[in-house]
Amino acid sequence: MTAVDDRPTAPAKAPRRRPNPLLALLRNSWRQLTSMRTALVLLFLLAVAAIPGSVLPQRGVNPEDVRDFFTAYPDLAPVLDRVGAFEAFSSVWFSAIYLLLFTSLIGCITPRLRDHVRALRAKPPAVPRRLERLPQHAVVPAPDGGVSAVAETLRRRRWRVVVRGDEVSAEKGYLKETGNLIFHSSMVLVLVGVALGSWYGWHGNRLLVAGADHVFCNTGQQYAEASFGPRVGDDLPRFCIRLDEFDARFLPTGQPSSYNAKVTVDEDGEAPRPAEFSVNSPLRLDGANVYLLGHGYAPVIRYTDRFGISQSSAVPFLNNGDIGLTSEGLAAFPDANVDPESGERDLNLQVAFSGLYLPTAPQQAPFTRSEHPAEQNPLLDLVAYRGYLGLDGGRPSSIYQLDQQQVRNGRLTEIGAKQLRVGESWTLDDGTTVEFLGTEPYIVLSVRHDPGTMLLLVSSLGLVLGLMGSLFVRRRRVFVRMLPADSGDRTVDPANGSPTDGSTLVEVAGLPRTEHPGFADEFAQLVAAVRGDRRAAAGTGADEASASPGTGARGGAN
């Protein structure tokens, strides 16, 4: 007879599902991207990627310097331009690093924030069974009031306290992780602020000569150099500025002591009003800030052509970099020598004067450099040219320098040179005259709007506060257990080592969660406070408390 196995058979195991390789790859990539190591690497790469924008000229800031770089390095410049080195902060590679860092920080902060909120809401852990194994340990007589008194002592010292029967658990130092999260969140806000400034910010530079005939209005066409974010439209804040007076004061050595510009501001919808601003105190307008970048002199030159028609122009001369404000400039008169009756114009009779202006010329030649930036002995050194200036030739040229190509091809001819003092005139070979009437001051304005400025300020403060909390706050725990009088070898008085004769004892232990060299002293003071020794709790008896029998720190081996 055949035996039949009637035991129940185990259910067949379901086949293991193989993980989707694409999902596994995405999960691992996300973990790598949101790790702290990746965030630090991306932050370093972002700093390295910003180097070309700091070393090389940028088109959005100074296109003229970019053109000069192409002229000076004809082989290297096209290669750098191909990789976006002259537009570093808007290049693809810089934006990629920027966005990856932004994503990495958010992915790193989010789980840590969730865990930190959970830890703040959680209670301190229960008292361990073997307190003597903790790095700091002491046994002292129980204070009056027992557990309640111990808990109140810890609360007064700003510990988070939980009482469980005859045991007390306390924890302190949560601001360390809070500081970490504030620091990293502030870094995200810095990136957001920079992005807002890049998208919605704009800035422009403009040279403004003093006088009622020279008024600057905030439109894109009136800027000499400007950069507008991709999200900036044509509707800029409407205001106009006229320079009424500029006061520049200098020390005897030529160093500037103060700059102050007095202007008339005409904002849209408001009556014109006077205003003042200086280098460290910009002009605050609705939607823009106006900064004072520099100043100089604009010689007023009057030219009288062969028909007796006079033209006057206040021509800004640009400082060549020395402390004495020696300046160079160009006074062009393309509409000179036009017959007033027939209106016929001879392009070969256009006139221009290339000059060097010295606010304080030396007493003796050579007159090539000013001795002081203030106008103490002004001198204007002019070189006259006649011919075709090429201003309408369709080729870009500077209004501050003569087109030397016109001189080289013979279209412009030098006809003489003359040094003029204020009020002196010079008669040219064709009977026309040029006169130096004086100077007008000019200032260089920088008008800026950056919507991310306030966010950057707040995030910078957050970076400092978060870093301080992360570096100086230590997380630690303290546990207290009430012991009965018959607790064996622990029933000793820590003050003199004598038996306590039935008094209740308190067992106190401490554990620093992070490296904390001063935790032993803090623990000794805390033990003295629990014992009721006010002098030791204040810190004067910390060493004695930690060295007394039964209260000293015991190593983990005990």
Secondary structure, DSSP 8 states (H G I E B T S, - for coil): --------------------HHHHHHHHHHHHHTSHHHHHHHHHHHHHHTHHHHHS--TTT-HHHHHHHHHH-TTHHHHHHHTTGGGGGGSHHHHHHHHHHHHHHHHHHHHHHHHHHHHHHS------S-GGGSSEEEEEE--TTTHHHHHHHHHHTT-EEEEETTEEEEEE-THHHHHHHHHHHHHHHHHHHHHHHHHH-EEEEEEEESSTT-EEES-GGG-SEEEE-TT--S----EEEEEEEEEEEE-TTS-EEEEEEEEEEEETTS--EEEEE-SSS-EEETTEEEEEEEEEEEEEEEEE-TTS-EEEEE--BEE-S-TT--EEEEEEETTTT--TTT----GGGEEEEEEEEESB--SSS---S-S-SS-SB-EEEEEEEEE---TTSS----SSS--HHHHHTTSEEEEEEEEE-TT-EEE-TTS-EEEEEEEEEEEEEEEEE-TTHHHHHHHHHHHHHHHHHHHH---EEEEEEEE-TT-GGG-B-TTT--B-SS--EEEEEEEESS--TTHHHHHHHHHHHHHT-HHHHTTTTHHHHHHSTTTS---TT-
